[in-house]
Amino acid sequence: MTSRRVCQAPGAAGHDLNSVDITCSTLYPVVMAKRNLTIQLDEATIRQAKIVAAHRGMSLSGLVAQQLNELAEADERYERARAVALEALAGASGGGTPAWHREELYDR
Protein backbone atom coordinates (compact mmCIF):
# COMPACT_ATOMS: atom_id res chain seq x y z
CA MET A 1 0.00 0.00 0.00
CA THR A 2 1.14 3.50 -0.71
CA SER A 3 0.30 6.82 0.81
CA ARG A 4 -0.81 9.72 -1.34
CA ARG A 5 -0.35 13.41 -0.67
CA VAL A 6 -3.10 15.75 -1.83
CA CYS A 7 -2.36 19.49 -1.97
CA GLN A 8 -4.30 22.51 -3.16
CA ALA A 9 -2.24 25.51 -4.18
CA PRO A 10 -3.25 29.11 -4.91
CA GLY A 11 -5.10 29.32 -8.20
CA ALA A 12 -6.64 25.88 -7.81
CA ALA A 13 -10.39 25.60 -8.15
CA GLY A 14 -12.04 27.58 -5.38
CA HIS A 15 -8.85 29.40 -4.28
CA ASP A 16 -8.02 33.09 -4.63
CA LEU A 17 -4.94 33.84 -6.76
CA ASN A 18 -3.74 36.29 -4.10
CA SER A 19 -3.85 33.62 -1.42
CA VAL A 20 -0.68 31.95 -0.18
CA ASP A 21 -2.47 29.29 1.87
CA ILE A 22 -1.55 25.73 0.86
CA THR A 23 -3.78 23.01 2.27
CA CYS A 24 -2.27 19.53 2.33
CA SER A 25 -3.52 16.26 3.68
CA THR A 26 -1.82 12.88 3.63
CA LEU A 27 -3.84 9.71 3.15
CA TYR A 28 -2.28 6.74 4.94
CA PRO A 29 -3.14 3.11 4.32
CA VAL A 30 -5.24 1.42 6.95
CA VAL A 31 -3.31 -1.36 8.69
CA MET A 32 -5.49 -4.17 9.97
CA ALA A 33 -4.47 -6.01 13.12
CA LYS A 34 -3.28 -9.52 12.39
CA ARG A 35 -4.26 -12.63 14.28
CA ASN A 36 -2.89 -16.15 14.30
CA LEU A 37 -4.63 -18.97 12.48
CA THR A 38 -3.77 -22.61 13.07
CA ILE A 39 -4.33 -25.07 10.23
CA GLN A 40 -3.41 -28.70 9.81
CA LEU A 41 -1.89 -29.86 6.52
CA ASP A 42 -0.08 -32.98 5.46
CA GLU A 43 3.73 -32.87 5.15
CA ALA A 44 3.75 -32.98 1.35
CA THR A 45 1.46 -29.95 1.10
CA ILE A 46 3.55 -28.01 3.60
CA ARG A 47 6.75 -28.86 1.73
CA GLN A 48 5.26 -27.80 -1.62
CA ALA A 49 3.84 -24.59 -0.15
CA LYS A 50 7.24 -23.67 1.34
CA ILE A 51 8.86 -24.16 -2.06
CA VAL A 52 6.24 -21.98 -3.78
CA ALA A 53 6.63 -19.29 -1.11
CA ALA A 54 10.42 -19.34 -1.47
CA HIS A 55 10.17 -19.02 -5.27
CA ARG A 56 7.94 -15.99 -4.79
CA GLY A 57 10.24 -14.48 -2.18
CA MET A 58 7.66 -14.53 0.56
CA SER A 59 6.93 -16.31 3.80
CA LEU A 60 4.57 -19.26 4.02
CA SER A 61 2.26 -17.14 6.16
CA GLY A 62 2.33 -14.38 3.52
CA LEU A 63 1.59 -16.87 0.76
CA VAL A 64 -1.41 -18.29 2.62
CA ALA A 65 -2.70 -14.78 3.40
CA GLN A 66 -2.34 -13.73 -0.25
CA GLN A 67 -4.15 -16.81 -1.53
CA LEU A 68 -6.99 -16.40 0.98
CA ASN A 69 -7.36 -12.72 0.02
CA GLU A 70 -7.49 -13.64 -3.67
CA LEU A 71 -10.09 -16.33 -2.93
CA ALA A 72 -12.26 -13.87 -0.98
CA GLU A 73 -11.96 -11.23 -3.73
CA ALA A 74 -12.91 -13.77 -6.42
CA ASP A 75 -15.93 -14.81 -4.36
CA GLU A 76 -17.00 -11.16 -4.00
CA ARG A 77 -16.66 -10.63 -7.78
CA TYR A 78 -18.75 -13.74 -8.41
CA GLU A 79 -21.48 -12.61 -6.01
CA ARG A 80 -21.61 -9.14 -7.62
CA ALA A 81 -21.82 -10.66 -11.12
CA ARG A 82 -24.52 -13.09 -9.94
CA ALA A 83 -26.57 -10.24 -8.47
CA VAL A 84 -26.30 -8.27 -11.73
CA ALA A 85 -27.31 -11.32 -13.78
CA LEU A 86 -30.29 -12.08 -11.53
CA GLU A 87 -31.38 -8.45 -11.71
CA ALA A 88 -31.15 -8.56 -15.52
CA LEU A 89 -33.21 -11.75 -15.61
CA ALA A 90 -35.84 -10.25 -13.33
CA GLY A 91 -36.15 -7.26 -15.65
CA ALA A 92 -36.41 -9.35 -18.81
CA SER A 93 -39.75 -9.21 -20.58
CA GLY A 94 -41.74 -12.07 -22.03
CA GLY A 95 -41.29 -14.45 -19.15
CA GLY A 96 -39.68 -17.00 -21.46
CA THR A 97 -42.77 -17.45 -23.65
CA PRO A 98 -42.05 -16.99 -27.36
CA ALA A 99 -44.00 -14.26 -29.18
CA TRP A 100 -44.46 -16.53 -32.20
CA HIS A 101 -46.18 -19.83 -32.96
CA ARG A 102 -44.44 -22.77 -34.57
CA GLU A 103 -46.92 -22.86 -37.40
CA GLU A 104 -46.06 -19.27 -38.33
CA LEU A 105 -42.43 -20.23 -38.94
CA TYR A 106 -43.19 -22.85 -41.58
CA ASP A 107 -45.30 -22.77 -44.72
CA ARG A 108 -47.64 -25.72 -44.32
Contacts in CASP RR format, 6 or more apart in sequence:
PFRMAT RR
TARGET T0000
AUTHOR 0000-0000-0000
METHOD contacts of the structure
MODEL  1
MTSRRVCQAPGAAGHDLNSVDITCSTLYPVVMAKRNLTIQLDEATIRQAK
IVAAHRGMSLSGLVAQQLNELAEADERYERARAVALEALAGASGGGTPAW
HREELYDR
1 29 0 8 1.000
2 29 0 8 1.000
3 26 0 8 1.000
3 27 0 8 1.000
3 28 0 8 1.000
3 29 0 8 1.000
4 26 0 8 1.000
4 27 0 8 1.000
5 24 0 8 1.000
5 25 0 8 1.000
5 26 0 8 1.000
5 27 0 8 1.000
6 24 0 8 1.000
6 25 0 8 1.000
6 26 0 8 1.000
6 27 0 8 1.000
7 22 0 8 1.000
7 23 0 8 1.000
7 24 0 8 1.000
8 15 0 8 1.000
8 22 0 8 1.000
8 23 0 8 1.000
8 24 0 8 1.000
9 15 0 8 1.000
9 22 0 8 1.000
10 16 0 8 1.000
10 17 0 8 1.000
10 18 0 8 1.000
10 19 0 8 1.000
10 20 0 8 1.000
10 21 0 8 1.000
10 22 0 8 1.000
11 17 0 8 1.000
11 19 0 8 1.000
15 21 0 8 1.000
39 64 0 8 1.000
41 49 0 8 1.000
46 60 0 8 1.000
49 60 0 8 1.000
49 63 0 8 1.000
49 64 0 8 1.000
50 60 0 8 1.000
52 63 0 8 1.000
53 59 0 8 1.000
53 60 0 8 1.000
53 62 0 8 1.000
53 63 0 8 1.000
56 63 0 8 1.000
58 66 0 8 1.000
END
